[in-house]
């Protein structure tokens, strides 16, 4: 088995795992018992989507997708920080 074939098979398997994890995370996002669990699910969802974009960029030899993934990672990080701040403020009001 050549290295290229092995690499292609591994990438397809990883993309399958990423697709399955996106579905499970989405179900967790819908079912989440409270806001904190949903925020964690959104953060995990964005991480898995970014990993999938990176894998697709490697698989399809599209390096420009990696710069788009970096911009999305920045927005995901900022979004998680904003959600955390919102939850912190909400807990201060309840106290």
CORZI-V912528 format. One record per helix or strand of 3 or more residues. SS is the DSSP state (H for helix, E for strand). FROM is the first residue (numbers start at 1). TO is the last residue. If there is no record, write none. Layout:
((SS;FROM;TO) (SS;FROM;TO))
This chain:
((H;3;31) (H;35;60) (H;64;94))
